[in-house]
Amino acid sequence: MIAPLGVSRRIPFPALAVLLPVTACAQAEPEGAVPPPTADMAFVGVNVVPMSSEEVLENRTVLVEDGRISWIGGADAEMPEGAETIAAPGMYLMPGLAEMHAHVPPQPDQQEFTDQILFLFLANGVTTIRGMLGAPHHLSLRDDLDSGRKLGPRLVTTGPSFNGNSVPTPASAREAVEAQAAAGYDLLKIHPGIDRETFDTLAATARRVGIRFAGHVPADVGIRRYIELGGWTIDHLDGYVDALLTEDAPAPSFFGVSSMDYVDEEGIPELVRLTAEAGIAQVPTQSLFEDLLLDGDVDDLYARDDVRYMVPQVRAGWGQAVANIRGETSDEDLARFVELRRRLIEELHDAGVKILLGSDAPQIFNVPGFSMHEELETLVASGLSPYEALLTGTVNVAEHLGAQDRGTVAEGKAADLILLRANPLESVSNVREIEGVMIRGRWLGADEIAAGLADIAEANRSNAPEAP
């Protein structure tokens, strides 16, 4: 978000273990090969988009057993007895997507809202989320999702926010890092306001106890120091525009949107080089900024179909937030700011920096799941090919998390899958054409998805708030 609102499964601070080669794609069995004798489900006649390479494996049978892909072969394979069959000729099977800057309601008494959020992600093909503003009950929620006791994406979660109020001193930062690591959170969420000395202590303590930190770049720290201290990701491209401002620039506001006359773009190559050398991944959340700054007036934003899936109390303030952020900045400067961010995305990507898919949902006019499709489209608009954009939510995330069993469609991988009615390699917009989603081998077909969305829309039905 833009502002703050057991066995440990923490990701260790040292370099992640080497992954299995992502080039191992789904291979067809030789003609006449016999598939395994059992399976829970079989996709028949489907075109496989393995994502381990930029190709489509046409007319395959994909068997799923016990939540994993057990076999991939020819479409004429004999079906195992008792397997549920999904006839999928002309359809495309790809790995589920990840939302690497998600938000799960932090209050434990918001169970209905939480269930809606989780379903919205799944309905749009999001099978992994990284919760970036955690709470203690998210630890048990993570376990319930992992075990399948609760329906929803896999959850990677931070603890409560680290910011200038929650950790005002080095001692408080040290204590908070140790406590969150001991509790078993996967990473630490950084928000603005932390002073340089406190942040240095935070980073040193995180390294000592073996937990990563990610999120914003506090102004007093600056992006160069954040990179030097080993942040796991930089979210929202935070800190880059600030680092490009000339010395006579006024204090930047909202990621530097009002400071375009003071940006020195000649500094971009150095920042890109430092980022690439440090191996710090980026979660740009570009769709959030384009919604906030460019995409029509407030009435147009409220008229979008996906807005009806958000609770009225949440969406009520979105219009005023857009008006406040746009403020007195000219349309020309808003467009310049968006184009600068697109340039940063493209140059970071071209330098080999790992881009991770994320949109900061739910956030202002970013509805969970739906905003992921917008994010994919903004990445293509920033210069990535459809395949490269899809990598940001599949293979790149699996590598980043050290999740060797996810990110591609191949034998032995987790059955976190999306069945599409059109080829996503031709256009990332085709990821919207969802016929069904599978999470841990549990299938949600088009009818179940439509019924779930209709229930959420009905539960949240009310007149859209008036524009300011």
Beta strands, then each sheet from edge to edge (+ up, - down):
strand 1: 41-48
strand 2: 57-65
strand 3: 68-74
strand 4: 84-87
strand 5: 92-95
strand 6: 97-102
strand 7: 126-131
strand 8: 154-157
strand 9: 187-190
strand 10: 212-215
strand 11: 233-235
strand 12: 281-283
strand 13: 417-420
strand 14: 434-439
strand 15: 442-445
sheet 1: 3+ 2- 1+ 4+
sheet 2: 3+ 2- 1+ 5+ 13- 14+ 15-
sheet 3: 6+ 7+ 8+
sheet 4: 9+ 10+ 11+ 12+
end
